[in-house]
Amino acid sequence: VVGGGTKDGFLSQMTADACGMPVSAGPEEATAIGNLMMQMMAAGEAADLKQARAIVAASFERKYYEPVADRSVWDEAFARFCALTDEK
């Protein structure tokens, strides 16, 4: 998860719980950082996308969220959503 939504730990935790997968959140200013990385690549300061990603990974802290909730609650909610939006 990247961008401003990473400021909300509750949202990131719910994402991990709903997906049943670990979530890595950060950096907050992903759009600006991505723009900067593309400029660095164009200027030859970063060799390629792999190096640009390594620079970002080494420069910004990420938070990690492990799934902790019972996923059946999320599966039931998704089933209700599907039933409500099913086109017949």
N, C-alpha and C positions, 0 to 999 in steps of 0.2 A: 504494500500500500504506500503510495507516495502522495505528496501534496498536503494541503491544509487539513484534510481529514485525519492525518496522523496525529494531530494535536489532541484528538479525542480518544483517549485510551479505551474508554468503554466501547466505542464503535469498533476499534481494532480487536478487542477481546471478543465481541459478538461475532465479528467476521471469522475469527479463528474457530469459535464454537460452532457457528452455522456450517462452516465448510469442513469441520473436522480435521483441519490442517493447521500447522504452525503459520503464523503471519509475521513478516518482517515489515516494520513501519518506518518510513523515513526515506529521504529527507523531506522537510516541510515545504521548502521552496523548490520543488522539482522542476517546474517550468523554467524558472530563471536559471537554475543550474544546468539544465539540458541545453538551453540557449548558449550559455557560457562554454559548455563542452564542445558544441558544434563550432563555435568561433575559434576555440583552441585547436580543433582539428583542421579548420580551414587555414589557420595561421601556421600550421606545422608544429604546434606546441604539444599536441597529443597525436601520436602516430595513427591511431585508428580507434574504432568504437570500443574495442576491448580495453585499450589503455585508458580511454576516457572513463569507462565504467570503473576501472581500478582506482583512478584518481578520486572519483566520487565516493567509492566505498571506503577509502582511506581518510577522507576529509570530513565525513559527516557521521554522526552517531545514529544508529538505528535501534529501535526497541523491538523486542521479540515477544510474541504472545503465543502461548501453547493452548490448545483447546482444553477446557476444563468442564464444560457443561455437558449434560446428557444430550446427545444429538437427536434423540427421538423427538424432543420438543420442537426442534427446528424442522425435522422431517414432517411432522404433523401440520405445522404451520404452512409449509410448502404445499402439502396435499390440499389443504383448505384453499390456498391461493389458486392452485391449478383448477380446483372445482369451480371457483368463482369466475375464472377467466376463460373457461373452456368454451369454445365456440362450437355450437351444434348445428 
